Amino acid sequence: MVVVRILLGVLLGLLALVLVLPAVILVDLVSGGTGLGLCQDGLATCSSGAFAGMELLIVTGGVVVVLGALIALCVRILRRSNTADTPVAF
């Protein structure tokens, strides 16, 4: 069960990273940076496609859903293992 707990921690860390990364990129672009390499010359000369925002939203949402499902699976496994260890009182 230690492996499941470690996996749960890793999945939660990945979920936090996926949710925070777009905000970090946006803050970097607004403050005059390159958006972590997204726009080489800054926001003024950055050319992105018409669907770039929607694509980012769909990919981020898909990753969040997959990570959420994996987290739910890990929690379910942990709950079942905890209830299997306790004796049933009659």
Residue pairs with C-beta under 8 A, 6 or more apart in sequence:
1 78
1 81
4 74
4 77
4 78
4 81
5 78
7 74
8 71
8 74
8 75
8 78
11 67
11 70
11 71
11 74
12 71
14 67
15 64
15 67
15 68
15 71
18 60
18 63
18 64
18 67
19 60
19 64
22 56
22 60
24 36
25 35
25 36
25 38
26 35
28 34
28 35
28 36
29 35
29 38
29 39
29 42
29 43
29 46
30 43
32 42
32 43
33 42
34 40
34 41
34 42
35 43
35 46
38 46
39 45
39 46
49 55
